[in-house]
């Protein structure tokens, strides 16, 4: 099988495992070439106080212009954390470099735990929602799914049946396969994988620890598995299991959660996915 090439538009956080550091590592371990296109650089991810950042929107446009001039085409385009509404236009420009049978995966990074991130203005939320309608696959967490369905950010499905209906509604509204993450109870985490009306529920044990960047890692493993020929439910299962394993192993080391999951020792688990 020829090596696949994925263009990843995401933030690059130097300290704290999140964004492109997660995506690049996972896709590379799965045998793919990851072309990183940073939306912004951060000295650390935004959950660590005192970070320094630089927006890269203008540079992104120039970089994409070069790729078009070179005639580069990609097997996949992954969209993650976006700083400004103008960067949504960059994602659409990147999608024009996708091969006809390629995949556009949008991780609509807007918030978590019932709150939107400070950077998510109403205009950016609207633009990200419109971008989801251009995607083949979207991977919102429960907070982001609520916002995409015009519900309050702190709204949560009351039970698995309501969660399934959310996924079905997202599939219908945005015309994209939908993987909903972060739903569950005190004992389990449930990942719901929707293809139209069909919803597959994946269960993993809840470890009882929270680390930033796991959503970025999840989306990357989903994409890597899809590029390796797995079905969407298989890809979601691979990603859910891998993230669960990373959280479990990290929790045993008692590290500070702000540094993210201890990804590097676990990458070997992705070699044969």
N, C-alpha and C positions, 0 to 999 in steps of 0.2 A: 504494500500500500504506500502510495506517495505521501511524503510528509505534508501535513496540512499547515497553513499559515493563518494566524488570527491577528487582527488589528484590535488592540485593546485601548479604549479611551477611558482613562481613570486617573485619579489623583496619585501622586507619588509621595508617600510619606516615608522619610528616611528612618525614623525611629518609631517603633510600635508597628506591629505587623498588620497592615491594612492596605487596601487599594492595590496598586500595581505590584507591590512586592509579593502579595499573595497570588495574584493572577499570573504573573510571569513564572513564579516557581511551580505552580500547579500545572499550567499548560505545558511547560518544558518537561516536567516529570512524566507527563502523559504522552510525550513524543512529538509535540507540536512546536512549531516556531511561533513565538509570541512577539509581535511587533508592538512595543509599548509607545503609546502616544499620551504623555501626561497632560491632563487638563490643568493641573497646578502642581507645584512642588511645595511640600511642607517639611519643616525641620522635624516635626513629629506629627502624628495624626491629631486631629482637632480635640480629641478627648484628653490630651495631655497639656497641661497649662503652660503658657509662655511660648507657644509655637510661633514660628515665622513662616510666612507663605508668600508665594509669588504666582499670580494668575498667568496662564500661558495661552490665552485665547488667540491672540494675534499670531503667535508662533505656530499654533496648531493649524491655522489657516494656511500659512506658508508651507508647513510640512506636508499637508494634504495636497497642496498644489504641486509640490515636487513628485509625490507619489502618482498623481494623475499624469504628469508629464512623462514619468518613467513607464507608464502603462501597467503599474502594479495592480494585481487583483488578489483578493483575499477569500479564503474559504469561510471566514466568519468575521463579523464585527461585533465586539462586545462594548457596550456602553455602561459605565458605572457612575461614579461621583462626578457631577457637573457643577461648576461654580456659578455659572451665569446662564441666562436664557440664550445668549449668543452662542454658547457652546453646544446647544441643541442643534443649531444649524451646522456646526462642525460634524456632529454625528451623522446628520443626513448627508453631508458631503462625503463622509467616509463610506457610507452605505452605497454610494455610487461606484465605489471601487470593489464591491462584493461580486464574486462570481455568480452567474445566474442560479446555480443550485446551492449557493452559500446560505449561511445562517446569520440573522441579526438577532442578538440577544440583548435585551435591555433590562438591566437591574435598576429599577427606578429609585435610586438612593435619595430619600427625602426625610426619613426620620426613623425612630424606633421607640419601643416602650411607651407608646401612646403620645409621643411628642414629635413635632417636626423640628429638624435642625434649624438653627438660627439663620443660616444662609438661604433657607427655602422661602423666598418671597412668593406671594400669590402668582406673580408672572412666571417664575421658574416652575412652580407646581403645574401650572397650566401647560407650559411648554413640554414638561416631562410627560404629562398625560397624553399630549398629542403625539409625542415620540413613541409611546407605547403602542399606538395604533399603527405604527410603521414596522413594528417588530414581528419576528416569527415566534419568539419566546420571551416572556417577562417573568421576573422572579421577585415579586414584592414580598416583604414581610407583612405581618398583620396590620401594622400602623400604616404602611404605604398602600396596602390594599384598601383600607378604609377610605383614605384620601382619594384614591383613584375611583372609588364608588360614590364620591361626594358625601361621605359620612364624616363625622368628627374623628380627628386623629386618634382619640382614645377609645373609640368604639371597637369592641371585640365580639366575634361570634359567640353566641351563648352555648352552642354545642356543635358537634361534628356535622350534623345535618345543615346547620346554618353556614358553617364554614364551606361545605361543599357547594351551597348555593352561591356564596360569594365567588368562588372559583368559576362556576358556570357563568355568572354574570360578567366577570372580568373577561372570560373567553369571548362572550358574545359582544360586549361593548367594544373591545379593542381588537378583535379578530386575531388574537395571538394565543398560542398555547400558554398556559399559566401555571407556575409552580408557586404555591403559597407556603411561606416558611414561618416558623415561630408560633404556631398554634399548639395548644395542648393544655395539660393540667400539671398538677404537682409532681406526677410520676412519669409522664411521657411527653415527648415532643412529636407533633404530627406534621408531616409535610404532605400537602395535597397537590397532586399533579393533574391538571385539567387539560383535556383535549376535547373542546366542545362540551357536550353534555356528559361525557365520560370522565369520571374523577377517580383517581387511584390514591388511596391513603397509605402513607408510609409511616411507621412508628419506630421511634428510637427512645431509649431511656433518657429522662432528664437528669443531667449530671449535677445540677445545682450550682453552676458557676457561669458567669457571663464574661465574655471577652469581646472586645471590638474587633471588627474585621472578618468575623465568621461569615457574614452575608456575602462579602466579596469573594471569599474562598469558595463558598457554596456555588455561586454563579460560575466561577471559573471551572470547577470540576464538572458541573453540568455541561458546559460547553465542550470541555475536553472529551467527555464521554460521548456526546453527540457526534463530534468529529471522528471518533473511533468507531462509529457505526451502531451505537446503542440506541434503543428506542427512548422516547422521552421518560417513561416511568423507570426504565433501567438507569438512565442518567441521573434522575432525581434520587433514586435509591443509592447509587454510588456516592453522590455528593452528601446526602444526609448521613450515611454511614461513616464517611471519611471525616466530616466535621465533628460528628459525635466522638469518634476515636481520638481526634486531636484535642477536644475539650477534656475528655476523660484522662488522657495521658498528661495534659498540662496541669489539671487539677491535682494530680498526685505530686507534682513538683512544688506546689505552694508558691508559685511566682506571683508577682503583682499583676492583677488582671489587665492593667493599662498597657502592658507590653504585648498583649495578644497571645494567641495560642503558640505553643512551641511546635511550629510547623515543620521545621527542617528535618528532625529525626523521623517524621512520619511520611515524608515524600515517597519513600520506597513503596509504600502501600499503593501508590498510583501507577507504578511502572507497568503493571499488567491489566489496568482497567481498560 
